[in-house]
Amino acid sequence: MTPLHGPVNCAGLPPAHFFTGPLIAAVALNVAVTALQIGAYAGRIAGVKTGRIGTSISLFNLFMLAARLANLVVTPALGSIADGAAARATCTGTIPAQFGWQLRAIIAAGTIGATIGLVLLPTFILLFNRGVYAFERTGSMLRALLRIFDPRVILDIVRSVKAPPLNRLRDFSPRGLPASLLVGNVIVTSVYAVGVVSSFYASVIDLDARTTATGLSGLVNGIGTVAFSFFVDPKTAYITDQAVKGERPVDDVRRMVFWLAATAIIGWVVSQAIFIPGAYFIALGAQLFNHTK
């Protein structure tokens, strides 16, 4: 594959900086988005503890909606970084080395966000529990969400933020949890983690198919979402339903949520390894699409 154009005059091209405004924005948002996505797992525990599965699912969907809306800002930031890299690739005929490291920094931010989400799971559980009961009192999801700005609620949330005791880790054995659930979550997370960043890297691998490559990010993430809906989410729902009916202990749901968060972290780490191969695979797909014109 010889995708890059030959060298051209680079006069007037501004100097490249590693830490740019778009990179900082993408890193910060990816930390927040991933932490929210991990925190949404707490909805399973809240549903079992409160017995309000439907309301908990509604709150879960709101958490995911907030994460996806925030993720919409990450994509333009990535586009800005990729545009700068494409300009330099056009000039030099090679992909700027720092471009790959910038995208790896964004992936690393996801790993940090997943870890923060795991550490803050007790806080997210508190938020879900309060949200469920607030909705019951007010009858309005909007009013329930606005309760988070109550100073007393904020104080309770701050008090709940603490590192999980290490001596309790042995209570979170994965025994009894389907291995396919945990392995599937690693695979789905790793694919979802690189869907967008690999597509933008692919857009610089083949400058003639830039738009096609970036457009394929939706396809890659769509595959990840479908895989999650088929292989991960139904199993978590089944375990939760069993706990609600008393067919298995509530602690199984806690352990499941812990390991979903832990395997998500592993998935983000694995995504560093498949980032570049995934980019070349997407670039190949973009070329195939272009050849059918």
C-alpha positions as CSV (number, residue, x, y, z in Angstrom):
1,M,0.0,0.0,0.0
2,T,1.5,3.3,-1.1
3,P,-1.2,5.7,-0.1
4,L,0.6,9.0,0.6
5,H,1.2,11.6,-2.1
6,G,4.8,12.6,-3.0
7,P,6.5,15.5,-1.2
8,V,5.4,19.0,-2.0
9,N,6.4,22.4,-0.9
10,C,5.8,22.8,2.8
11,A,6.6,26.5,3.1
12,G,4.2,28.3,5.4
13,L,3.1,25.2,7.3
14,P,3.0,26.1,11.0
15,P,5.1,24.1,13.4
16,A,3.6,21.0,14.8
17,H,2.8,20.9,18.5
18,F,2.0,17.7,20.4
19,F,-0.4,19.2,23.0
20,T,-2.9,21.2,21.0
21,G,-6.3,22.6,22.1
22,P,-8.2,19.8,20.2
23,L,-6.0,17.1,21.7
24,I,-6.5,18.4,25.2
25,A,-10.3,18.6,24.6
26,A,-10.5,15.1,23.2
27,V,-8.4,13.6,26.1
28,A,-10.5,15.4,28.7
29,L,-13.8,14.4,27.1
30,N,-12.8,10.8,26.6
31,V,-11.9,10.5,30.3
32,A,-15.3,11.9,31.3
33,V,-17.3,9.9,28.6
34,T,-15.7,6.6,29.5
35,A,-16.2,7.2,33.3
36,L,-19.9,7.9,32.7
37,Q,-20.2,4.7,30.6
38,I,-18.6,2.6,33.3
39,G,-20.7,4.4,35.9
40,A,-23.9,3.5,34.0
41,Y,-23.2,-0.2,35.0
42,A,-24.3,0.8,38.5
43,G,-27.9,1.0,37.2
44,R,-28.0,-2.8,37.4
45,I,-27.2,-2.8,41.1
46,A,-29.6,0.1,41.8
47,G,-32.3,-1.8,40.0
48,V,-31.9,-4.8,42.2
49,K,-31.5,-2.9,45.5
50,T,-34.6,-0.7,44.8
51,G,-36.6,-3.2,43.0
52,R,-37.3,-0.5,40.3
53,I,-35.8,-2.1,37.3
54,G,-37.7,0.0,34.7
55,T,-36.7,3.3,36.4
56,S,-33.1,2.2,36.7
57,I,-33.0,1.3,33.0
58,S,-34.4,4.7,32.2
59,L,-31.6,6.4,34.3
60,F,-29.1,4.1,32.6
61,N,-30.2,5.3,29.2
62,L,-29.9,8.9,30.4
63,F,-26.3,8.3,31.5
64,M,-25.5,6.7,28.1
65,L,-27.2,9.6,26.3
66,A,-25.1,12.1,28.2
67,A,-21.9,10.1,27.3
68,R,-22.8,9.9,23.7
69,L,-23.7,13.6,23.5
70,A,-20.3,14.4,25.0
71,N,-18.7,12.0,22.5
72,L,-20.0,14.1,19.7
73,V,-17.5,16.8,20.6
74,V,-14.6,14.3,20.6
75,T,-15.1,13.5,16.9
76,P,-14.6,17.1,15.6
77,A,-11.6,17.5,17.9
78,L,-10.2,14.3,16.3
79,G,-11.0,15.7,12.9
80,S,-9.0,18.8,13.6
81,I,-6.0,16.7,14.7
82,A,-6.3,14.5,11.6
83,D,-6.5,17.5,9.2
84,G,-3.2,18.8,10.5
85,A,-1.6,15.4,10.1
86,A,-3.0,15.1,6.6
87,A,-1.5,18.5,5.6
88,R,1.9,17.4,6.8
89,A,1.5,13.9,5.2
90,T,0.8,15.7,1.9
91,C,3.9,17.8,2.3
92,T,6.3,15.1,3.4
93,G,4.9,11.9,1.9
94,T,4.9,10.2,5.4
95,I,2.5,10.0,8.3
96,P,3.7,12.3,11.1
97,A,4.9,10.1,14.0
98,Q,3.4,12.3,16.6
99,F,-0.1,11.9,15.0
100,G,-0.1,8.2,16.1
101,W,1.1,9.2,19.6
102,Q,-1.7,11.8,19.8
103,L,-4.3,9.2,19.0
104,R,-2.7,6.8,21.5
105,A,-3.0,9.5,24.2
106,I,-6.7,9.7,23.5
107,I,-7.0,5.9,23.8
108,A,-5.0,6.1,27.1
109,A,-7.5,8.7,28.3
110,G,-10.2,6.1,27.8
111,T,-8.3,3.7,30.0
112,I,-8.0,6.4,32.7
113,G,-11.7,7.1,32.4
114,A,-12.6,3.5,32.8
115,T,-10.4,3.2,35.9
116,I,-12.0,6.3,37.4
117,G,-15.4,4.8,36.7
118,L,-14.5,1.6,38.5
119,V,-13.2,3.5,41.5
120,L,-16.3,5.7,41.6
121,L,-18.8,2.8,41.3
122,P,-20.0,3.3,44.9
123,T,-20.7,6.9,44.1
124,F,-22.6,6.0,40.9
125,I,-24.6,3.5,42.8
126,L,-25.6,6.3,45.3
127,L,-26.5,8.5,42.4
128,F,-28.7,5.9,40.8
129,N,-30.4,5.0,44.1
130,R,-31.2,8.7,44.8
131,G,-32.4,9.2,41.2
132,V,-34.8,6.3,41.4
133,Y,-36.4,7.5,44.7
134,A,-36.4,11.1,43.6
135,F,-38.3,10.1,40.4
136,E,-40.8,8.3,42.6
137,R,-41.4,11.4,44.7
138,T,-41.5,14.0,41.9
139,G,-42.9,11.9,39.1
140,S,-40.5,13.8,36.7
141,M,-37.2,12.5,35.5
142,L,-36.1,16.1,34.9
143,R,-36.8,17.2,38.5
144,A,-35.1,14.0,39.7
145,L,-32.0,14.9,37.8
146,L,-32.0,18.5,39.0
147,R,-31.9,17.2,42.5
148,I,-28.2,16.5,41.9
149,F,-27.6,20.3,42.3
150,D,-29.1,20.3,45.8
151,P,-26.2,21.2,48.2
152,R,-27.2,18.3,50.6
153,V,-27.1,15.8,47.7
154,I,-23.7,17.2,46.5
155,L,-22.3,16.9,50.1
156,D,-23.5,13.2,50.3
157,I,-21.9,12.5,46.9
158,V,-18.6,14.1,48.0
159,R,-18.7,12.0,51.2
160,S,-19.3,8.8,49.2
161,V,-16.2,9.3,47.1
162,K,-13.5,7.0,48.5
163,A,-11.2,4.4,47.2
164,P,-12.6,0.8,47.5
165,P,-10.9,-1.1,50.4
166,L,-8.3,-3.4,48.9
167,N,-9.1,-6.1,51.5
168,R,-12.5,-6.5,49.9
169,L,-11.2,-7.4,46.5
170,R,-11.3,-11.1,47.3
171,D,-15.1,-10.7,47.7
172,F,-15.3,-10.0,43.9
173,S,-14.3,-13.4,42.6
174,P,-15.5,-14.0,39.0
175,R,-16.8,-17.4,39.9
176,G,-20.3,-18.0,38.8
177,L,-20.1,-15.4,36.0
178,P,-20.1,-16.6,32.4
179,A,-16.6,-16.5,30.9
180,S,-18.1,-15.6,27.6
181,L,-19.6,-12.4,29.2
182,L,-16.2,-11.2,30.5
183,V,-14.3,-12.1,27.3
184,G,-17.0,-10.7,25.1
185,N,-16.8,-7.4,27.1
186,V,-13.1,-7.2,26.5
187,I,-13.5,-7.7,22.8
188,V,-16.5,-5.4,22.4
189,T,-14.8,-2.6,24.4
190,S,-11.5,-2.9,22.5
191,V,-13.3,-2.6,19.1
192,Y,-15.5,0.2,20.2
193,A,-12.5,2.0,21.7
194,V,-10.5,2.2,18.4
195,G,-13.4,2.6,16.0
196,V,-13.1,6.3,15.6
197,V,-9.4,6.8,16.2
198,S,-8.4,4.0,13.8
199,S,-10.7,5.5,11.2
200,F,-9.0,8.9,11.5
201,Y,-5.6,7.4,11.3
202,A,-6.7,5.5,8.2
203,S,-7.8,8.8,6.7
204,V,-4.1,9.8,6.7
205,I,-2.9,6.4,5.5
206,D,-4.8,6.9,2.3
207,L,-5.4,10.6,1.6
208,D,-7.4,9.8,-1.5
209,A,-10.0,8.0,0.6
210,R,-10.0,10.2,3.6
211,T,-13.8,10.8,3.7
212,T,-14.6,7.2,3.1
213,A,-12.2,6.1,5.9
214,T,-13.7,8.5,8.5
215,G,-17.2,7.5,7.4
216,L,-16.3,3.9,8.2
217,S,-16.0,4.8,11.9
218,G,-19.7,4.6,12.2
219,L,-19.7,1.1,10.7
220,V,-17.0,-0.1,13.1
221,N,-18.8,1.3,16.1
222,G,-22.1,0.0,14.8
223,I,-20.6,-3.5,14.8
224,G,-19.4,-3.0,18.3
225,T,-22.8,-1.8,19.5
226,V,-24.6,-4.8,17.8
227,A,-22.1,-7.2,19.4
228,F,-22.7,-5.6,22.8
229,S,-26.5,-5.9,22.3
230,F,-26.2,-9.6,21.3
231,F,-23.4,-11.0,23.5
232,V,-23.0,-8.7,26.6
233,D,-26.2,-6.8,27.5
234,P,-28.6,-9.8,27.4
235,K,-26.4,-11.8,29.8
236,T,-26.1,-8.9,32.3
237,A,-29.9,-8.4,32.1
238,Y,-30.5,-12.1,32.8
239,I,-28.2,-12.2,35.8
240,T,-29.9,-9.0,37.1
241,D,-33.4,-10.5,36.6
242,Q,-32.4,-13.7,38.5
243,A,-31.2,-11.6,41.4
244,V,-34.5,-9.6,41.4
245,K,-36.4,-12.9,41.5
246,G,-34.2,-14.2,44.3
247,E,-32.8,-17.0,42.2
248,R,-29.2,-15.8,42.8
249,P,-27.7,-13.5,45.5
250,V,-27.5,-9.7,45.0
251,D,-23.8,-10.0,45.5
252,D,-23.6,-11.7,42.1
253,V,-24.8,-8.5,40.4
254,R,-22.2,-6.5,42.4
255,R,-19.5,-8.9,41.2
256,M,-20.8,-8.8,37.7
257,V,-20.7,-5.0,37.6
258,F,-17.2,-5.0,39.1
259,W,-15.9,-7.3,36.4
260,L,-17.7,-5.5,33.6
261,A,-15.8,-2.4,34.7
262,A,-12.5,-4.4,35.1
263,T,-12.8,-6.1,31.7
264,A,-13.6,-2.7,30.1
265,I,-10.3,-1.4,31.4
266,I,-8.6,-4.5,29.9
267,G,-10.4,-3.8,26.7
268,W,-9.1,-0.3,26.5
269,V,-5.5,-1.6,27.1
270,V,-6.0,-4.2,24.4
271,S,-7.2,-1.4,22.0
272,Q,-3.7,0.0,22.0
273,A,-2.5,-3.1,20.3
274,I,-5.2,-3.2,17.7
275,F,-5.2,0.5,17.0
276,I,-2.7,0.5,14.0
277,P,-3.8,-2.9,12.5
278,G,-7.4,-1.7,12.7
279,A,-6.4,1.5,10.9
280,Y,-4.8,-0.3,8.0
281,F,-7.8,-2.7,7.9
282,I,-10.2,0.3,7.7
283,A,-7.9,2.0,5.0
284,L,-8.1,-1.2,3.0
285,G,-11.9,-1.2,3.3
286,A,-12.0,2.5,2.2
287,Q,-9.9,1.6,-0.9
288,L,-12.3,-1.2,-1.7
289,F,-15.3,1.1,-1.5
290,N,-13.5,3.7,-3.7
291,H,-12.7,1.0,-6.3
292,T,-16.4,0.3,-6.7
293,K,-17.1,3.8,-7.9
